[in-house]
Amino acid sequence: MDDLIRYTRPSRYCPSDRMGGLTLPGFGHLPGARTQAEAIVRHVGEHLSSVVGSGSPTDDAVDTYLAGKACAATSRTSASHCAA
């Protein structure tokens, strides 16, 4: 189960270091990596609206999450939450 969340270092589009403050309060109490990941994916799916053209090439997962709308960044937003 520990190998589910292996790659946790921040990157340009998945800034896991900046997501911790958004992620831990809502999901840190859940038991196990799989349960946390499933809850995060469900939450991101409910939180983001799919809006064509809503993002820009410089948006990262934090920008997308705070805006509440995404074009194609839903997976990187979920991945950033999981890595945080």
Secondary structure, 3 states (H helix, E strand, C coil): CHHHHCCCCCCCCCCHHHHHHHHHHHHCCCCCHHHHHHHHHHHHHHHCEECCCCCCCCCCHHHHHHHCEECCCHHHHHHHHHHC
